[in-house]
Amino acid sequence: MTQGTLLWLAALLIAIGALPFLSVGIASVILWANGCMGPDGLVPCALYDDDSSGVLANMLLAGWYAIISIPIGLIGIVLLIFAVAKRPAD
């Protein structure tokens, strides 16, 4: 496997590892900015005249995929370290 392929594979695995965190972060910012977070959790949230509470709640629940994606991201980090260490000295 070439060094370029290892770098692309490492970048892909790290991106897969980060996706659940991005989903939770985006949903949290949208909910916070629109005042949809109540003291008891989510309250009905209307964005663009449509109830988006279900979509945003699903984005928050996507954080549970981190259980699977964290090891995938760690494998990507190990591959990245391996690819950089394997690089010939200039």
Backbone as a printed PyTorch tensor [residue, N CA C, xyz], in Angstrom:
tensor([[[  0.8470,  -1.1640,   0.0000],
         [  0.0000,   0.0000,   0.0000],
         [  0.8980,   1.2350,   0.0000]],

        [[  0.6130,   2.1570,  -0.8960],
         [  1.4490,   3.3420,  -0.9950],
         [  1.1500,   4.3110,   0.1390]],

        [[  2.0620,   5.2540,   0.2960],
         [  1.9180,   6.2190,   1.3870],
         [  0.6970,   7.1100,   1.1620]],

        [[  0.4470,   7.4890,  -0.0830],
         [ -0.7140,   8.3190,  -0.3780],
         [ -2.0160,   7.6000,  -0.0580]],

        [[ -2.0720,   6.3120,  -0.3610],
         [ -3.2590,   5.5310,  -0.0460],
         [ -3.4570,   5.4210,   1.4590]],

        [[ -2.3720,   5.2230,   2.1850],
         [ -2.4660,   5.1590,   3.6470],
         [ -2.9660,   6.4750,   4.2330]],

        [[ -2.4950,   7.5820,   3.6930],
         [ -2.9360,   8.8810,   4.1890],
         [ -4.4210,   9.1020,   3.9210]],

        [[ -4.8790,   8.7490,   2.7240],
         [ -6.3060,   8.9050,   2.4010],
         [ -7.1660,   7.9860,   3.2640]],

        [[ -6.7140,   6.7700,   3.4670],
         [ -7.4600,   5.8380,   4.3040],
         [ -7.5150,   6.3330,   5.7440]],

        [[ -6.4090,   6.8480,   6.2390],
         [ -6.3820,   7.3890,   7.6030],
         [ -7.3220,   8.5780,   7.7220]],

        [[ -7.3190,   9.4650,   6.7270],
         [ -8.2130,  10.6240,   6.7560],
         [ -9.6760,  10.2010,   6.7260]],

        [[ -9.9920,   9.1880,   5.9360],
         [-11.3670,   8.6900,   5.8660],
         [-11.8050,   8.0880,   7.1930]],

        [[-10.9470,   7.2920,   7.8080],
         [-11.2990,   6.6670,   9.0860],
         [-11.4390,   7.7030,  10.2020]],

        [[-10.5810,   8.7220,  10.1910],
         [-10.6950,   9.7820,  11.1930],
         [-11.9910,  10.5690,  10.9830]],

        [[-12.3570,  10.8200,   9.7230],
         [-13.6120,  11.5290,   9.4410],
         [-14.8180,  10.7130,   9.8980]],

        [[-14.7930,   9.4050,   9.6710],
         [-15.8820,   8.5400,  10.1370],
         [-15.9560,   8.5730,  11.6590]],

        [[-14.8150,   8.6110,  12.3070],
         [-14.7920,   8.6810,  13.7600],
         [-15.3480,   9.9880,  14.3020]],

        [[-15.2610,  11.0630,  13.5290],
         [-15.7080,  12.3790,  13.9890],
         [-17.1680,  12.6720,  13.6600]],

        [[-17.7850,  11.9260,  12.7570],
         [-19.1430,  12.2550,  12.3080],
         [-20.1890,  12.3170,  13.4220]],

        [[-20.2450,  11.3670,  14.3510],
         [-21.2590,  11.4940,  15.4080],
         [-21.0800,  12.7520,  16.2570]],

        [[-19.8390,  13.1350,  16.5040],
         [-19.5930,  14.3340,  17.2840],
         [-20.0300,  15.5870,  16.5340]],

        [[-19.8330,  15.5960,  15.2160],
         [-20.2930,  16.7210,  14.4120],
         [-21.8110,  16.8120,  14.4220]],

        [[-22.4860,  15.6710,  14.3200],
         [-23.9440,  15.6500,  14.3400],
         [-24.4880,  16.1990,  15.6510]],

        [[-23.9340,  15.7580,  16.7550],
         [-24.3820,  16.2350,  18.0670],
         [-24.0800,  17.7250,  18.2250]],

        [[-22.9270,  18.1480,  17.7800],
         [-22.5630,  19.5530,  17.8870],
         [-23.4730,  20.4600,  17.0730]],

        [[-23.7530,  20.0660,  15.8350],
         [-24.6300,  20.8650,  14.9770],
         [-26.0330,  20.9350,  15.5590]],

        [[-26.5690,  19.7920,  16.0010],
         [-27.9120,  19.7720,  16.5900],
         [-27.9700,  20.6160,  17.8540]],

        [[-26.9490,  20.5490,  18.6760],
         [-26.9300,  21.3240,  19.9170],
         [-26.9170,  22.8190,  19.6360]],

        [[-26.1310,  23.2450,  18.6650],
         [-26.0700,  24.6690,  18.3210],
         [-27.4140,  25.1420,  17.7740]],

        [[-28.0320,  24.3470,  16.8990],
         [-29.3400,  24.7310,  16.3440],
         [-30.3840,  24.8160,  17.4510]],

        [[-30.4010,  23.8280,  18.3320],
         [-31.3760,  23.8320,  19.4240],
         [-31.1480,  25.0010,  20.3740]],

        [[-29.8990,  25.2550,  20.7150],
         [-29.5960,  26.3420,  21.6390],
         [-29.9320,  27.6940,  21.0240]],

        [[-29.5930,  27.8820,  19.7480],
         [-29.8150,  29.1710,  19.0940],
         [-31.3010,  29.4890,  18.9340]],

        [[-32.1410,  28.4730,  18.8610],
         [-33.5740,  28.6930,  18.6710],
         [-34.3790,  28.5420,  19.9500]],

        [[-33.7020,  28.3450,  21.0640],
         [-34.3950,  28.2440,  22.3430],
         [-35.2400,  26.9980,  22.4830]],

        [[-34.8120,  25.9170,  21.9000],
         [-35.5940,  24.6740,  21.9240],
         [-35.1670,  23.7230,  23.0320]],

        [[-34.2300,  24.1280,  23.8500],
         [-33.8030,  23.2810,  24.9590],
         [-34.4670,  23.7970,  26.2220]],

        [[-35.3630,  22.9960,  26.7680],
         [-36.0250,  23.3650,  28.0060],
         [-35.3380,  22.7290,  29.1930]],

        [[-35.8180,  23.0210,  30.3960],
         [-35.1980,  22.4230,  31.5870],
         [-35.4030,  20.9100,  31.6570]],

        [[-36.4280,  20.4110,  31.0020],
         [-36.7030,  18.9750,  31.0100],
         [-36.2340,  18.2880,  29.7360]],

        [[-35.4820,  18.9660,  28.9180],
         [-35.0170,  18.3820,  27.6620],
         [-35.5440,  19.1730,  26.4830]],

        [[-35.8330,  18.4670,  25.4080],
         [-36.2940,  19.1210,  24.1940],
         [-37.7330,  19.5830,  24.3340]],

        [[-38.0070,  20.7330,  23.7710],
         [-39.3700,  21.2350,  23.6540],
         [-39.6690,  21.3340,  22.1630]],

        [[-40.9360,  21.3800,  21.7620],
         [-41.2310,  21.4890,  20.3280],
         [-40.4900,  22.6670,  19.6940]],

        [[-39.8970,  22.4020,  18.5760],
         [-39.0310,  23.3880,  17.9360],
         [-39.4730,  23.5870,  16.4890]],

        [[-39.8700,  24.8020,  16.1600],
         [-40.3110,  25.1090,  14.7980],
         [-39.2100,  25.8890,  14.0830]],

        [[-38.6880,  25.2980,  13.0410],
         [-37.7090,  25.9500,  12.1930],
         [-38.2970,  26.0540,  10.7980]],

        [[-38.3230,  27.2440,  10.2630],
         [-38.8780,  27.4760,   8.9300],
         [-40.3140,  26.9640,   8.8380]],

        [[-41.1160,  27.2710,   9.8390],
         [-42.5400,  26.9010,   9.9050],
         [-42.7770,  25.4030,   9.8270]],

        [[-41.8460,  24.6260,  10.3280],
         [-41.9880,  23.1720,  10.3330],
         [-41.4190,  22.6510,  11.6540]],

        [[-42.0850,  21.6580,  12.2410],
         [-41.6040,  21.0890,  13.4950],
         [-40.3950,  20.2030,  13.2130]],

        [[-39.2450,  20.6410,  13.6450],
         [-37.9980,  19.9280,  13.3850],
         [-37.4880,  19.1880,  14.6090]],

        [[-38.3070,  19.0380,  15.6200],
         [-37.8630,  18.4040,  16.8610],
         [-37.3940,  16.9750,  16.6270]],

        [[-38.0930,  16.2260,  15.8000],
         [-37.7300,  14.8350,  15.5540],
         [-36.3770,  14.7010,  14.8930]],

        [[-36.1260,  15.5230,  13.8910],
         [-34.8410,  15.4650,  13.1840],
         [-33.7000,  15.8350,  14.1260]],

        [[-33.9010,  16.8960,  14.9110],
         [-32.8510,  17.3310,  15.8210],
         [-32.6290,  16.3220,  16.9430]],

        [[-33.7050,  15.7000,  17.4140],
         [-33.5440,  14.6670,  18.4420],
         [-32.7780,  13.4730,  17.8820]],

        [[-33.0530,  13.1070,  16.6420],
         [-32.3040,  12.0080,  16.0170],
         [-30.8340,  12.3690,  15.8290]],

        [[-30.5630,  13.6350,  15.5220],
         [-29.1680,  14.0600,  15.4000],
         [-28.4590,  13.9680,  16.7460]],

        [[-29.1680,  14.3000,  17.8270],
         [-28.5690,  14.1650,  19.1520],
         [-28.3340,  12.7020,  19.5040]],

        [[-29.2810,  11.8410,  19.1540],
         [-29.1340,  10.4210,  19.4580],
         [-28.0560,   9.7470,  18.6170]],

        [[-27.6690,  10.3920,  17.5280],
         [-26.5930,   9.8430,  16.7030],
         [-25.2720,   9.8150,  17.4540]],

        [[-25.1960,  10.5250,  18.5620],
         [-23.9900,  10.4760,  19.3860],
         [-23.6960,   9.0850,  19.9040]],

        [[-24.7290,   8.2460,  20.0060],
         [-24.5060,   6.8650,  20.4450],
         [-23.6930,   6.0710,  19.4320]],

        [[-23.6560,   6.5300,  18.1810],
         [-22.8200,   5.8480,  17.1910],
         [-21.3350,   6.0470,  17.4910]],

        [[-21.0250,   6.9560,  18.4080],
         [-19.6250,   7.1610,  18.7870],
         [-19.0320,   5.8990,  19.4050]],

        [[-19.8890,   5.0540,  19.9810],
         [-19.4040,   3.7920,  20.5410],
         [-18.7060,   2.9670,  19.4570]],

        [[-19.2240,   3.0580,  18.2500],
         [-18.6430,   2.3300,  17.1240],
         [-17.5630,   3.1590,  16.4340]],

        [[-17.8020,   4.4550,  16.3190],
         [-16.9050,   5.2710,  15.4990],
         [-15.6050,   5.6650,  16.2020]],

        [[-15.5870,   5.6980,  17.5220],
         [-14.3350,   6.0500,  18.2090],
         [-13.2230,   5.0450,  17.8990]],

        [[-13.4750,   3.7280,  17.9900],
         [-12.4020,   2.7990,  17.6040],
         [-11.9840,   2.9320,  16.1400]],

        [[-12.9360,   3.2410,  15.2590],
         [-12.5940,   3.4290,  13.8500],
         [-11.6880,   4.6440,  13.6940]],

        [[-11.9990,   5.7300,  14.3950],
         [-11.1600,   6.9180,  14.3570],
         [ -9.7800,   6.6740,  14.9390]],

        [[ -9.7110,   5.8710,  15.9930],
         [ -8.4020,   5.5440,  16.5830],
         [ -7.5560,   4.7280,  15.6190]],

        [[ -8.1860,   3.8250,  14.8910],
         [ -7.4490,   3.0650,  13.8660],
         [ -6.9140,   4.0220,  12.8080]],

        [[ -7.7180,   5.0100,  12.4360],
         [ -7.2610,   6.0150,  11.4790],
         [ -6.0800,   6.8150,  11.9920]],

        [[ -6.0890,   7.1530,  13.2760],
         [ -4.9660,   7.8870,  13.8630],
         [ -3.7070,   7.0340,  13.8620]],

        [[ -3.8420,   5.7530,  14.1830],
         [ -2.6860,   4.8470,  14.1560],
         [ -2.1420,   4.7280,  12.7320]],

        [[ -3.0280,   4.6120,  11.7400],
         [ -2.5730,   4.5540,  10.3450],
         [ -1.8740,   5.8440,   9.9380]],

        [[ -2.3880,   6.9780,  10.4010],
         [ -1.7610,   8.2580,  10.0840],
         [ -0.3670,   8.3310,  10.6790]],

        [[ -0.2130,   7.9080,  11.9210],
         [  1.1070,   7.9070,  12.5550],
         [  2.0430,   6.9610,  11.8090]],

        [[  1.5280,   5.8080,  11.3980],
         [  2.3380,   4.8440,  10.6530],
         [  2.7570,   5.4140,   9.3290]],

        [[  1.8500,   6.0930,   8.6110],
         [  2.1670,   6.6480,   7.2990],
         [  3.1850,   7.7770,   7.4120]],

        [[  3.0760,   8.6010,   8.4520],
         [  4.0290,   9.7100,   8.6240],
         [  5.3890,   9.1620,   9.0390]],

        [[  5.4150,   8.1490,   9.8900],
         [  6.6830,   7.5580,  10.3140],
         [  7.3680,   6.8240,   9.1610]],

        [[  6.5680,   6.3020,   8.2330],
         [  7.1150,   5.5550,   7.1080],
         [  7.6550,   6.4690,   6.0290]],

        [[  7.2930,   7.7550,   6.0880],
         [  7.6970,   8.7010,   5.0590],
         [  9.2240,   8.8110,   5.0320]],

        [[  9.8240,   8.7910,   3.8420],
         [ 11.2870,   8.9170,   3.7580],
         [ 11.7130,  10.3320,   4.1640]],

        [[ 12.8660,  10.4300,   4.7600],
         [ 13.4050,  11.7270,   5.1870],
         [ 13.7810,  12.5440,   3.9630]],

        [[ 13.4790,  13.8290,   4.0220],
         [ 13.8100,  14.7090,   2.8920],
         [ 15.2130,  15.2380,   3.0000]]])
